[in-house]
Structures are given as structure tokens and as C-alpha cells.
Amino acid sequence: MSDEIGHHCGIALVRLRKPLAYYEQKYGTPLWGFNQLFLLMEKQHNRGQDGAGIGSMKLNMPPGEAFMFRERSTSTKALSKIFGGQHKKLEKMVKDGIAFPEFPETYKKHFDYGGEILMGHLRYGTSGAYGSTTCHPYFRKSNWPGKNLMVAGNFNLTNVEELNQKLVERGQHPVFDTDTQAILEETGYHLDSTNDKLSAEALKEGVSGDDLSKWIGERVDLPDIFRKASEHWDGGYALAGIIGNGDAFAMRDPLGIRPGFYFEDDEVVAVASERAPLMTVFDKKVDEVQEIKPGTIVVAKANGEVQVERFADDPARQTGCSFERIYFSRGNDPDIYAERKMLGALLVPDVLKSVGNDFSNSVFSYVPNTAESAYYGFMEQLRLVRRAEVQQQLIEAKNKGELTDELINELVMDNWPKGEKIANKDIKLRTFISQESGRNQLVSHVYDITYGVVREKIDALVCIDDSIVRGTTLKQSILKILGRSKPRKLLIASTAPQIRYPDCYGIDMSELGKFIAFQAAVALINENGYGGLLAEVAKNCREALKETRPNLVNHVKKVYENFTPEEISNKVAELVTPSELNGEPRVEVIYQGIENLHEALPDHPGDWYFTGDYPTPGGYRVAHKAFLNFYENKNGRSY
């Protein structure tokens, strides 16, 4: 994606099923689980942008000793700071004769992260707040072991005000207004109720003292707790957490919007937001890693047993996030890699039409690096098209008796697709610019070009992009740089359809007025004299936001209904073309079709940012609020 937008958060959980001494004997260190957590988080580091946090629990600790721990950081190198800092603490313990590598029980007793349950979180914040206190895990403490709750998640809820109001109506006093706090307190409320009920039952049966906490903990029903807690959650979420009774869990929203994966063997149960990191870190085959099914919770009980159970009814449809597949998850997952290649392949017909099927006078490339997988699929399909053409021409020449060595040589050697690495991103410069505001004059140098591969005013230059959200980087940087090669035509082909509507389930793109497709539609409205349309849409949006039971109607769709996708794409091309090019070369933009998207991603049909068809009522509220923010010139998120 040429535009920088917020990544999803990433979660990780490692639950050891053997004593620490087992890992010291087999792997040479009692910290095998701690090190695996680091690797699992590092492999998902592309997801977390502004902070990280870890948590742990030590099972069966005696009364009076701490058993749950947490650390968070918003350092630019948060993972290195957290894990490096903990290793330094341990090194000092070893030096001071407090902890001994050959005696793993000393690690468990003295080192905070020498426990059997370890969890981590990579944060991209969407609450607007910033600081270590806004990083996950969130921790709800209690002197009653089973009431302790630590949670980390990848989610956004759209109805935080409603959820907090329910807390107030119960007599609670919520301090924060974030969805994280709403989840923590709602879950905590039902966890407390369960513990109180079980405590009363235990007393009736004469259970007390040291046996009480264990008796209660064995009977805590986490699926039932989350069945009650999540009843009114509107949004997408994947959660991982630890309960003070020793249960660890991971769960996924009923619509399957946010992803989650896990595996279990006799040594460990592990959870992550992505499948490939689990495969790499734990050396697992693809079929050994399971997807957490939508509306399902995976519980690793305190005794090590794994329980998988539904906590929500099976919805009429599932809407796994397509953006997760197009852009966010790393492309080394086998299914995601294949999907991205197909997205590239499906662009071929429109691209060939644009360049007049002229392979000899076209150069095919990609920008940015995240579009590389799609580019490979695109080039494979181009070559298949060309091979089919050559085959047909050879057959025709043979049938006519015109097959000569010269013709064979011409068909085999000429007009083959030419792929080149044309754009190179300067990571150091990008980091520098992101840290220094007000340096727009430097943006055009974020990318550099490979000179000498495009013939001036002869070749068309085609670049595959994975998606075009705002078009800012295209206009300020990429097109200026690509234009230096002076092609006869400059074509940007997006593997994703036009992003027309805000997202409110995890991706930080809720400001409608910043989307280049929306800007193009508004420009066309003004050019065609449909001035009253925007006022009409604003009126409809205000009325919809007043409804207590909103109709699942997206009034923002009216903005686009008078124009074809091609007309909007042409206007996008006009808007992103830098004035410095002076019309040479001519810029063209092609977007993926919705039908192609669904063909490439049949198991992840979530497409609300493209179609405006949201999976929950909260999505429609966000779309309407986002339009009003644009119409009334208000900045900021719409949820």
C-alpha cells in the first residue's frame, strides 16, 4: 500500500504444558517459552506500530507471593526494550546468586516471566490516546485469584458509549471511555459474579481455606462468562487473556472479522493473530495450525487441558476481513500468498486493454514492496496470455503451411512481458520524515527509481499497487519519481477495489474525506451540477443517527450512484497526477473489481470499505458520522 495507514494489533499467547525443567533439559533453557513469545511477537511486528506489552502468570504459587505480571512500552524499539530489559534483570539475578539456570525452580520463583503462561501484544492505537498506560495487556487486579483478569486484543467496538452506559446503570463508575476498558470491565463483572456465586456454593459444601480458590477455579466456565459479556459487543475482535485461576484463553468475534490461529501439542498451546508465525516459530506444518472459528473460544485450563467451545450463535454470514488478506498479514502464509497472486492475475485483462496488448513496448513493475506477491501472480498470468497467443499463431501458421524458422523465432523471442524492479523505497528516509513534521519537500524522495529500464516515450510503465487509500503518497512521491523515466503512459493498477467507506473494526481509516475515491466522487458531483446531493445525504445521515434501532441502510452510497467505477477511477487519476508532470506522461489508474475480489478471497468476504455493506449496525452509524464530519468540516475519527 503506497499510503501509510494504521496496522492491526497483533496478539500472542504461549501456554507451557510441562514444568520448566523439561524445557531446560530439552532446549537448554528454562526460558524457552519466554523466548518463543519474543519470536512470535517479532514475526508479527509489522502489525504493531506504536507500542508493545507482555504479561505472565505462574501457576500454583503459594499465598503471599505474586503470580501475575505485566510490562508495557511505547519505545520505538518496544520489543527490544521489554525483552532485553527482562533478560538483563535475570542476568543480574544469576550474577547475584538468586537464580540458577541449572535449577529452573529458581527462575520461576524469582523471575517475573518464569511462568507457564505468557502473552504479548503489539499495539496500533485507535483510541487517540498515547502512552504506555494505553498499551495492552490490560490488567484487572483482585486479592481473589479467580477475579484477576489480564486481556490483550486486536479489535475495535463501535458502541462504546452504549457499553459504558450499561456499566453505569449497574452502579459502576467507569473511568475510561475506550473499548478496551469496556471489554475489561464487562468481562470482569461477569467473572466476579461467577466467582461470588461459586464461593457461596463452596461455603455451603464446607470448602474453605487453601482449597477454596482451587475449588472455585476448577468450576469457572469461561465460555459462559464470555457468552454473557459479549452479548452487546458490536465490532470485530480477537482477544487473548489470562484468568487468575490459571485458565488462559483466546477468542474471535462471531462474524470472523478479526483473525486468530492456534495449535496444541504435548509441550505447548500457542495463539497468534497470524498462522505463518506459529508455523515458523514452532516448526509446525500448515495443517497443524488451526483457525479459531468465528464465535469460538479456546481455553487452556489450569490443568493443561484444552477446551474449544462456541460462545456466540453461528451468524447468518461470516465476514472475514479482506484487507487482512490483501495487506496486513505477512504474505508467507501459503493461502495468503496464493490469494495475493490471484489478485494480481485478475488485473491482467484490464491492464492489457489499457496498454493495447503491446508487450514489447511495456514495462511491468510494482510499488510498494507489499505488492510484490501480487506482482508475481500478475506476471505469471501475463506470460500465460502471451504463451496462448504464440501457441495459437503457431497452429494457424502450421495449418496454412506458413510455419518457418523466421516466424518461430519472431513469435518466441518478440513481445514477451518485461518485468523490472523500478521503484526502491528508502526506509531510512521514510523513518526520518515520519519523525519530523513539516517536511513535505522530502516526501518526493522516499522512493527512488531504477534508471535505464524504461525507453523514453516508447514504453508504457505499469506498476501494481496492493491498494490506494488516500492517494497522497502517489501524488507527492511515487508518480513524480516514476515520471522521471518519461514513459508514454504511467499506469497504476490496484489489487484492491476503490476504498469508498470508513472502517471501524480495526483498520484506522475512518475519515471519509481523506479517501481519494470519495474525493473523486465529490468532484464529479460538483462538476455535473449535483450540488444538492451532498446536502440530501447529510440530512439522511443525521436522521439515521437519531434512530434508536438503526435501519441497515448506508445513505453514503448515494455519493457514488451516479457514476461508474471507471469514471471514478479516471477522476482519481486526475486528482493524484502531480502538477510537475505537466500531463506527460498521462497517468491512468485501474482498480480491482468487486467480483474479482470475491473470486480471489472466497473465504474472506468482508468488503464493507469497498461496498458499504457493513456486518453490524455500528458500521452504518460510523459511515453516517464520517460523512457528517466531512460535510461539516470536522476532523477526527468517526468512532
C-alpha positions in Angstrom: 0.0 0.0 0.0 1.6 3.2 -1.1 -0.3 5.2 1.6 0.7 4.6 5.2 -2.4 3.6 7.2 -2.7 2.1 10.7 -1.9 -1.6 11.1 -3.9 -4.0 13.1 -2.8 -5.0 16.6 -1.1 -8.4 17.0 -1.6 -10.9 19.8 0.5 -13.8 21.0 0.0 -16.4 23.8 2.2 -19.2 24.9 0.9 -21.7 27.5 3.5 -24.3 28.6 2.2 -27.8 29.4 5.3 -29.1 31.0 7.4 -28.0 34.0 10.2 -25.5 33.3 12.8 -28.2 34.0 11.5 -30.1 30.9 12.4 -27.2 28.6 15.7 -26.6 30.3 16.6 -30.3 29.6 15.3 -30.4 26.1 16.0 -26.9 24.8 18.9 -25.8 27.1 17.0 -23.1 28.9 14.0 -22.8 31.3 13.1 -19.6 29.4 12.2 -21.5 26.2 8.6 -20.2 26.5 9.7 -16.6 27.1 12.0 -16.7 24.1 9.2 -18.3 21.9 6.9 -15.4 22.9 9.5 -12.9 21.7 9.9 -14.7 18.4 6.1 -14.9 18.0 5.8 -11.2 18.6 8.7 -10.3 16.4 7.3 -12.3 13.5 4.1 -10.2 13.8 6.0 -6.9 14.3 4.6 -5.4 11.0 1.2 -5.3 12.8 2.2 -3.2 15.8 3.3 0.3 15.3 3.5 2.3 18.5 3.9 0.1 21.5 4.0 -3.4 22.9 3.3 -5.2 26.1 3.7 -8.6 27.7 2.1 -10.5 30.6 2.7 -13.7 32.5 1.3 -16.0 35.1 3.0 -18.5 37.4 0.8 -21.5 38.3 0.4 -22.8 41.8 2.3 -20.1 43.6 1.9 -20.2 47.4 -0.2 -17.4 49.1 1.7 -14.2 49.7 3.8 -14.4 46.5 2.9 -12.5 43.3 1.8 -14.7 40.4 0.7 -12.3 37.6 3.0 -9.7 36.0 2.8 -7.2 33.2 5.1 -4.7 31.4 4.4 -2.3 28.6 6.4 0.2 26.5 5.9 2.8 23.8 9.5 2.9 22.9 10.4 2.9 19.1 12.0 -0.4 19.9 9.5 -1.6 22.4 10.2 -5.4 21.9 13.9 -5.0 22.4 13.4 -2.7 25.4 10.9 -5.1 27.1 12.6 -8.4 26.4 16.2 -7.1 26.6 15.3 -5.4 29.9 14.0 -8.6 31.4 17.0 -10.6 30.3 19.2 -8.0 32.0 17.3 -8.4 35.2 17.7 -12.1 35.0 21.4 -11.8 34.3 21.8 -9.8 37.5 19.8 -12.4 39.5 22.2 -15.1 38.2 25.2 -12.9 39.0 23.9 -12.2 42.5 23.3 -15.9 43.2 19.5 -15.6 43.3 18.6 -17.5 40.1 20.4 -20.6 38.7 20.0 -21.9 35.2 20.5 -25.4 36.3 17.7 -25.1 38.9 14.6 -23.9 36.9 12.6 -23.6 40.0 14.7 -20.6 41.0 13.7 -18.9 37.7 10.1 -19.5 38.4 10.4 -18.2 42.0 12.4 -15.0 41.3 11.9 -14.1 37.6 8.6 -12.4 36.7 8.4 -14.1 33.3 9.5 -17.6 34.5 5.8 -18.7 34.5 3.9 -21.2 32.5 1.5 -18.7 30.8 3.0 -15.9 28.7 1.2 -13.4 26.5 2.1 -10.5 24.3 0.6 -7.6 22.4 1.7 -5.3 19.6 -0.3 -2.1 19.6 -1.7 0.1 17.0 -3.8 2.6 19.0 -7.1 3.8 17.6 -8.4 5.5 20.7 -6.4 8.7 20.1 -4.5 8.3 23.4 -0.8 7.5 23.5 1.4 6.2 26.3 2.4 3.0 28.0 -0.8 3.1 30.0 -2.8 2.6 26.8 -0.8 -0.4 25.8 -2.1 -3.9 26.3 -2.3 -6.2 28.2 -4.9 -4.5 30.4 -5.0 -5.9 34.0 -7.9 -6.0 36.4 -6.5 -7.0 39.8 -8.0 -8.6 42.8 -7.0 -10.3 46.0 -9.3 -13.2 45.0 -7.2 -15.2 42.5 -10.0 -16.1 40.2 -11.1 -12.5 39.8 -7.8 -11.4 38.3 -8.1 -10.7 34.6 -5.5 -9.8 32.0 -6.6 -9.1 28.4 -4.9 -8.2 25.2 -6.7 -7.8 21.9 -6.9 -6.8 18.2 -10.3 -5.1 18.0 -12.5 -2.1 17.7 -16.0 -1.8 19.1 -18.4 0.7 17.6 -20.8 1.1 20.6 -18.5 2.1 23.5 -20.9 4.7 24.8 -23.7 2.2 25.0 -21.5 -0.4 26.7 -20.2 2.2 29.3 -23.8 3.3 29.9 -24.7 -0.3 30.8 -21.8 -0.3 33.3 -23.2 2.9 34.9 -26.7 1.5 35.1 -25.3 -1.3 37.2 -23.8 1.2 39.6 -20.3 1.1 38.3 -18.1 4.1 37.7 -16.1 3.5 34.5 -13.2 5.9 34.3 -12.1 5.3 30.7 -14.2 5.6 27.6 -12.2 3.2 25.4 -13.5 -0.1 24.0 -10.6 -1.9 25.8 -11.9 -0.7 29.2 -15.5 -1.6 28.2 -14.4 -5.1 27.4 -12.3 -5.5 30.5 -15.0 -4.2 32.9 -17.9 -6.1 31.2 -15.9 -9.3 31.3 -14.7 -8.6 34.9 -18.3 -8.0 36.0 -19.4 -11.5 34.9 -16.2 -13.0 36.1 -16.8 -11.5 39.6 -20.4 -12.7 39.6 -19.3 -16.2 38.7 -16.7 -16.3 41.4 -19.1 -14.9 44.0 -21.7 -17.5 43.1 -19.2 -20.3 43.3 -17.8 -19.0 46.5 -21.3 -19.2 48.1 -21.7 -22.7 46.8 -18.3 -23.7 48.2 -19.2 -22.5 51.6 -22.4 -24.4 51.6 -20.4 -27.6 50.8 -17.9 -26.8 53.6 -15.0 -25.9 51.3 -12.7 -23.3 52.8 -9.1 -22.2 53.3 -6.4 -23.2 50.9 -8.9 -25.4 49.0 -11.4 -22.6 48.3 -9.6 -20.9 45.4 -8.8 -24.1 43.7 -12.4 -25.4 44.0 -13.7 -22.2 42.5 -11.2 -22.0 39.8 -11.9 -25.6 38.6 -15.6 -24.6 38.1 -15.2 -21.3 36.3 -16.9 -21.6 32.9 -15.1 -19.1 30.6 -17.3 -19.8 27.5 -20.4 -18.9 29.6 -18.8 -15.8 31.0 -17.9 -14.5 27.5 -21.3 -15.6 26.2 -22.8 -13.1 28.7 -20.1 -10.4 28.4 -20.0 -10.2 24.6 -23.8 -10.2 24.1 -23.8 -6.4 23.2 -20.3 -6.1 21.6 -20.6 -4.5 18.2 -17.4 -4.8 16.2 -14.6 -7.1 15.3 -12.3 -8.6 17.8 -9.7 -11.3 18.6 -8.9 -11.5 22.3 -6.3 -13.4 24.3 -6.1 -13.4 28.1 -5.3 -15.0 31.4 -7.6 -15.6 34.4 -6.1 -15.7 37.9 -7.4 -19.2 38.4 -4.8 -20.4 35.8 -7.0 -20.5 32.7 -5.7 -18.9 29.5 -8.0 -18.2 26.6 -8.2 -16.9 23.0 -11.5 -16.0 21.2 -12.7 -14.5 18.0 -15.8 -12.4 17.1 -18.9 -14.2 15.8 -18.5 -12.6 12.3 -14.9 -13.7 11.9 -13.8 -10.1 11.2 -10.5 -10.3 13.1 -8.3 -13.3 12.6 -6.9 -15.7 15.1 -5.0 -19.1 15.0 -3.7 -21.6 17.5 -2.1 -25.0 17.8 -1.6 -27.5 20.6 0.9 -30.3 21.2 2.1 -32.1 24.3 4.5 -29.3 25.1 2.6 -26.1 24.4 -0.5 -24.3 23.4 0.1 -21.2 21.3 -2.0 -18.5 19.8 -1.3 -15.7 17.3 -3.1 -13.3 15.0 -1.4 -15.0 12.0 -0.8 -18.6 11.1 2.6 -18.2 9.5 4.4 -17.0 12.7 3.1 -20.1 14.6 4.4 -22.3 11.8 7.8 -20.6 11.7 8.4 -20.2 15.4 7.2 -23.7 16.5 8.2 -25.5 13.3 4.6 -26.6 12.5 3.1 -27.8 9.3 0.2 -25.8 7.8 -2.4 -28.4 8.8 -1.1 -28.5 12.4 -2.2 -24.8 13.0 -5.9 -24.3 13.4 -8.0 -21.3 12.8 -10.0 -20.1 15.8 -13.5 -20.4 14.3 -15.7 -17.3 14.5 -17.7 -17.1 17.7 -15.4 -19.7 19.3 -13.3 -19.5 22.4 -10.2 -21.7 23.0 -9.4 -22.3 26.7 -6.3 -23.8 28.1 -7.4 -24.9 31.5 -5.2 -24.6 34.6 -4.7 -28.4 34.5 -3.4 -28.1 30.9 -6.5 -29.5 29.1 -7.7 -27.6 26.1 -11.4 -26.7 25.6 -12.9 -25.4 22.4 -16.4 -24.1 22.6 -18.8 -21.6 20.9 -19.7 -18.6 23.0 -22.0 -17.0 20.3 -24.6 -18.2 17.9 -23.5 -19.0 14.4 -24.3 -15.9 12.3 -26.1 -15.9 9.0 -22.9 -15.0 7.3 -19.2 -14.6 8.1 -17.3 -11.5 7.1 -13.6 -12.2 7.5 -11.6 -9.0 6.8 -10.4 -9.0 3.1 -8.0 -6.2 3.9 -6.3 -8.6 6.3 -5.5 -10.8 3.3 -4.7 -8.1 0.9 -2.3 -6.1 3.0 -1.9 -6.7 6.8 -0.9 -10.3 7.3 2.5 -11.3 6.1 2.5 -12.9 2.7 4.5 -16.0 3.7 1.2 -17.7 4.8 0.6 -20.2 2.0 -3.1 -19.3 1.5 -2.5 -15.5 1.7 0.4 -15.8 -0.8 -1.8 -17.7 -3.3 -4.6 -15.2 -2.8 -2.4 -12.2 -3.4 -1.0 -13.8 -6.6 -4.5 -14.3 -7.8 -5.5 -10.7 -7.1 -2.6 -9.7 -9.3 -3.5 -12.2 -12.0 -7.1 -10.9 -12.1 -5.9 -7.4 -13.1 -4.4 -8.7 -16.4 -7.4 -8.2 -18.7 -7.9 -4.5 -17.8 -4.1 -3.8 -17.9 -3.7 -5.4 -21.3 -6.7 -3.4 -22.6 -5.0 -0.2 -21.3 -1.6 -0.9 -23.0 -3.2 -2.2 -26.2 -1.8 -5.7 -25.7 1.6 -4.3 -26.6 4.0 -6.3 -24.5 7.1 -5.2 -26.5 6.5 -1.6 -25.5 5.5 -2.0 -21.9 7.4 -2.4 -18.7 5.7 -4.1 -15.7 6.7 -3.5 -12.1 5.2 -3.0 -8.6 5.2 -0.4 -5.8 5.5 -0.6 -2.8 7.2 -3.8 -1.7 4.0 -5.2 -0.1 2.6 -5.6 -3.7 5.4 -8.0 -4.7 3.3 -11.2 -4.3 0.5 -9.8 -6.4 3.1 -8.7 -9.0 4.3 -12.3 -9.3 0.8 -13.5 -9.9 0.3 -10.7 -12.4 3.4 -11.6 -14.4 2.6 -15.3 -14.3 -0.8 -14.6 -15.9 0.7 -12.2 -18.4 3.1 -14.9 -19.6 0.3 -17.4 -19.8 -1.6 -15.0 -22.0 1.4 -14.5 -24.2 2.1 -18.2 -24.5 -1.5 -18.9 -25.5 -1.2 -16.2 -28.2 2.0 -17.7 -29.5 0.6 -21.2 -29.5 -2.5 -20.1 -31.5 -0.3 -18.3 -34.0 1.9 -21.3 -34.5 -1.1 -23.6 -35.0 -2.5 -21.2 -37.6 0.8 -20.8 -39.4 1.2 -24.6 -39.5 -2.3 -25.2 -40.8 -1.7 -22.6 -43.6 1.7 -24.1 -44.4 3.4 -20.8 -43.4 5.5 -22.1 -40.5 9.1 -21.0 -41.0 12.1 -20.7 -38.8 11.9 -17.0 -39.1 8.3 -16.9 -37.9 9.0 -19.3 -35.0 12.0 -17.1 -33.9 9.8 -14.0 -34.2 7.0 -15.4 -32.1 9.2 -17.0 -29.4 11.5 -14.0 -29.0 9.3 -11.0 -29.5 6.6 -9.3 -27.5 7.2 -11.1 -24.2 6.2 -9.4 -21.0 9.1 -7.4 -19.5 9.2 -7.2 -15.7 11.6 -4.8 -13.9 12.3 -3.6 -10.3 11.5 0.1 -10.9 10.9 1.7 -7.5 13.1 1.4 -4.5 12.0 2.6 -1.0 14.5 4.4 1.2 13.5 3.0 4.6 15.9 5.3 6.5 14.5 8.4 4.8 10.9 7.3 5.5 11.7 6.9 9.2 13.3 10.3 9.3 10.3 12.0 7.7 7.9 10.3 10.0 9.7 11.7 12.9 9.9 15.2 11.6 6.7 17.0 10.7 6.5 19.8 8.1 9.0 18.3 5.7 6.8 17.8 2.6 9.6 18.7 0.4 11.4 15.5 1.4 8.5 13.2 0.7 9.2 13.0 -3.1 12.5 11.3 -2.3 11.1 8.4 -0.2 11.2 6.3 -3.3 14.0 6.2 -5.9 13.8 4.9 -9.4 15.9 2.3 -11.4 17.1 4.3 -14.4 17.6 3.0 -17.9 14.9 0.3 -18.0 12.1 2.3 -19.5 12.5 3.7 -23.0 11.6 7.4 -23.0 8.1 8.0 -24.6 8.1 4.5 -26.1 7.3 2.2 -23.2 4.2 2.2 -21.0 5.1 1.8 -17.4 2.7 -0.4 -15.4 3.0 -0.6 -11.6 1.0 -3.0 -9.4 -0.1 -1.5 -6.1 -1.9 -3.5 -3.4 -4.4 -0.7 -2.6 -4.9 3.0 -3.0 -6.5 4.6 0.0 -5.7 8.4 0.1 -3.5 8.7 -2.9 -1.3 11.1 -1.0 2.0 9.2 -1.5 1.2 8.6 -5.1 0.8 12.3 -5.7 3.6 13.6 -3.5 6.2 10.9 -4.2 5.6 7.9 -6.3 4.2 9.4 -9.5 6.8 12.2 -9.5 9.6 9.7 -9.3 8.2 7.2 -11.8 7.6 10.1 -14.1 11.3 10.8 -14.3 11.6 7.8 -16.6 9.3 9.6 -19.1 7.2 6.6 -20.2 4.5 7.1 -22.9 1.9 6.2 -20.3 2.0 5.6 -16.5 -0.5 3.1 -15.2 -1.1 2.2 -11.5 -3.2 -0.9 -11.0 -4.6 -1.6 -7.6 -5.2 -5.2 -6.4 -8.0 -3.8 -4.1 -11.2 -2.1 -5.3 -11.9 1.5 -4.6 -11.9 2.2 -0.9 -15.2 4.2 -0.6 -16.3 3.8 3.0 -14.7 4.0 6.5 -13.6 1.1 8.5 -14.4 0.8 12.2 -13.4 -2.8 13.1 -9.6 -2.5 13.4 -8.1 -0.5 10.5 -7.5 3.1 11.3 -9.2 4.7 8.3 -12.4 6.3 9.3 -12.1 9.9 7.9 -14.2 9.6 4.8 -13.0 12.9 3.3 -9.4 11.6 3.0 -10.3 8.7 0.7 -9.2 9.5 -2.8 -12.2 7.6 -4.3 -14.6 9.7 -2.2 -12.8 12.9 -3.2 -13.2 11.8 -6.8 -16.9 11.2 -6.4 -17.4 14.6 -4.8 -15.5 16.3 -7.6 -17.7 14.6 -10.1 -20.8 15.6 -8.2 -19.7 19.2 -8.3 -18.7 19.1 -12.0 -22.0 17.6 -13.0 -24.2 20.0 -11.1 -25.5 17.6 -8.5 -24.8 20.1 -5.7 -27.9 19.3 -3.7 -27.0 15.7 -3.4 -24.5 16.2 -0.6 -27.0 18.1 1.5 -29.5 15.4 0.9 -27.1 12.7 2.1 -26.2 14.8 5.1 -29.9 15.1 6.1 -30.4 11.4 5.7 -27.3 10.7 7.8 -28.5 12.9 10.7 -31.9 11.3 10.7 -30.3 7.8 10.7 -28.1 8.7 13.7 -31.2 9.7 15.7 -32.8 6.2 15.3 -32.6 4.0 18.4 -32.8 1.0 16.2 -31.0 1.9 13.0 -32.0 0.5 9.7 -29.2 -1.2 7.9 -29.2 1.4 5.1 -26.0 3.2 4.1 -27.0 6.6 2.9 -23.4 7.5 1.8 -23.9 5.1 -1.2 -25.8 8.0 -2.9 -22.5 9.8 -3.3 -21.3 7.2 -5.8 -24.5 6.0 -7.5 -24.4 8.4 -10.5 -21.0 7.3 -11.7 -19.4 4.2 -13.0 -16.3 2.7 -11.3 -14.4 3.7 -14.4 -15.5 7.3 -14.2 -14.3 7.5 -10.6 -11.0 5.8 -11.4 -10.4 8.3 -14.2 -11.1 11.2 -11.8 -8.8 9.6 -9.2 -6.0 9.5 -11.8 -6.6 13.2 -12.5 -6.5 14.1 -8.7 -3.3 12.2 -8.0 -1.4 13.4 -11.0 1.3 15.8 -9.8 1.3 19.2 -11.5 5.0 18.8 -12.0 4.4 16.2 -14.7 2.6 18.7 -16.9 0.5 15.9 -18.4 3.5 13.9 -19.6 3.2 11.1 -19.1 -0.5 10.6 -18.9 -1.5 8.8 -15.7 -4.1 6.1 -15.6 -5.5 4.3 -12.5 -7.2 0.9 -12.6 -8.9 -0.7 -9.6 -9.8 -4.3 -8.9 -13.4 -5.3 -9.4 -15.6 -6.5 -6.5 -16.3 -9.7 -8.3 -12.6 -10.4 -8.8 -12.0 -9.7 -5.1 -14.5 -12.3 -4.0 -13.2 -14.8 -6.5 -9.7 -14.4 -5.1 -10.8 -14.4 -1.4 -13.8 -16.7 -1.3 -13.4 -17.4 2.5 -12.9 -13.7 3.5 -15.9 -11.8 2.0 -15.7 -8.8 4.3 -15.8 -5.9 1.9 -17.6 -3.0 3.7 -14.8 -0.5 2.9 -15.4 -1.2 -0.8 -19.2 -1.8 -0.9 -20.5 0.0 2.2 -22.3 -3.2 3.3 -21.4 -3.4 6.9 -21.7 -6.6 9.0 -23.0 -4.8 12.2 -25.3 -1.8 12.9 -22.3 0.1 14.3 -20.7 0.2 10.9 -23.6 2.1 9.4 -23.5 4.6 12.3 -19.8 5.1 11.7 -20.3 5.7 8.0 -23.0 8.3 8.6 -21.0 10.0 11.2 -17.9 10.0 8.9 -19.9 11.7 6.2 -21.2 14.4 8.6 -17.7 15.0 9.8 -16.7 15.6 6.2 -19.7 17.7 5.4 -19.3 19.9 8.5 -15.5 20.2 8.0 -14.8 18.3 11.2 -11.5 16.4 11.7 -11.0 13.2 13.6 -12.2 9.6 13.8 -15.9 8.8 13.4 -16.0 6.2 16.2 
